[in-house]
């Protein structure tokens, strides 16, 4: 999967990211071109409950069926479940990574489980630099928020040392994106605490997967149409 460089002058450069503050001067893109359709981010914990994993997969599939691309960091857990749900429904996945290649190969083995003609990989960086990966992970979360018309948190777990989902939610709020969070499906203390913390940050609680998808798609289509008509 060969990477190419895209800039804001290129038609496939994500329209919403083009409008964002501090927009990147370029992105590396591997796989299929960025699809001309609204994208919804699906994010959450790397260590989900079984109910959380099932919910993420259902959300990814339903978004795909409604014509939305699924944007994700493609980490294990919620990200991967949402991506696989989208694949099963014949949808498109936009995977945003901290870097694309490691030792000459694609970074994330989960990529091999997706069809390349329905997979776009984006990053600011091509190859790993150990001392910079932590910063690059933050950049990845910012780009996920930037390319997405709405953000869905399928399941999050509170982490006192910091957690990527919280960063993505904060970035989304700064960009004026609507963040929807599914109400906890499992009686797990960290999940319940994570849910409450993200609601404090502005995430809107939604009772079930169907409602999450309905509201996210409506928001995504409206914002995407506005961005593409500008």
PyMOL commands that set and color helices and strands:
alter all, ss='L'
color gray80, all
select helices_A, chain A and resi 15-19+50-65+78-88+109-113+116-118+130-147+164-174+189-200+209-229
alter helices_A, ss='H'
color red, helices_A
select strands_A, chain A and resi 3-6+27-31+39-44+69-72+93-96+101-102+105-106+119-123+150-155+178-182+204-206
alter strands_A, ss='S'
color yellow, strands_A
deselect
rebuild
show_as cartoon
